[in-house]
Amino acid sequence: MKKAQVGNVVEFREGLQGIVEKVNENSVIVDLTYMDNYRDLELDQRTVINHKNYTIVRETTFQ
């Protein structure tokens, strides 16, 4: 399994998407305000996701 990097867009839990802000040993911290409908969903701004529970939607090209 490929781990996400800072700046990648990941998808998790039935279609939610966010931008990776920090990569930890077992998880990533994701900013959910990336989604257009973020306010309608009444979610917290950030969440923690285990590496096993997301897929990378878009990778960053900068290093």
HUTA-V217401 format. One record per pair of residues at least 6 apart in sequence whose ideal C-beta (glycine too) atoms are under 7 Angstrom apart, sorted by the first residue. I is the first residue (numbers start at 1). GAP is how many residues later the second one is. If there is no record, write none. Layout:
i->I gap->GAP
i->I gap->GAP
//
This chain:
i->1 gap->50
i->2 gap->54
i->3 gap->20
i->3 gap->48
i->4 gap->6
i->4 gap->16
i->4 gap->19
i->4 gap->24
i->4 gap->50
i->4 gap->52
i->5 gap->15
i->5 gap->18
i->5 gap->55
i->6 gap->14
i->6 gap->15
i->6 gap->16
i->6 gap->17
i->7 gap->12
i->7 gap->13
i->7 gap->53
i->8 gap->12
i->8 gap->48
i->8 gap->50
i->8 gap->51
i->8 gap->52
i->9 gap->8
i->9 gap->10
i->9 gap->25
i->9 gap->48
i->9 gap->49
i->10 gap->7
i->10 gap->8
i->10 gap->10
i->10 gap->18
i->10 gap->20
i->10 gap->44
i->10 gap->45
i->10 gap->46
i->10 gap->47
i->11 gap->6
i->11 gap->43
i->11 gap->44
i->11 gap->46
i->12 gap->37
i->12 gap->41
i->12 gap->42
i->16 gap->16
i->16 gap->19
i->17 gap->17
i->17 gap->18
i->17 gap->40
i->18 gap->12
i->18 gap->13
i->18 gap->14
i->18 gap->16
i->19 gap->11
i->19 gap->12
i->19 gap->15
i->20 gap->8
i->20 gap->10
i->21 gap->8
i->21 gap->9
i->21 gap->10
i->21 gap->25
i->22 gap->6
i->22 gap->7
i->26 gap->24
i->26 gap->25
i->27 gap->21
i->27 gap->22
i->27 gap->23
i->27 gap->24
i->28 gap->21
i->28 gap->23
i->29 gap->17
i->29 gap->19
i->30 gap->16
i->30 gap->17
i->30 gap->19
i->31 gap->14
i->31 gap->15
i->32 gap->6
i->32 gap->11
i->32 gap->13
i->32 gap->14
i->32 gap->15
i->33 gap->12
//
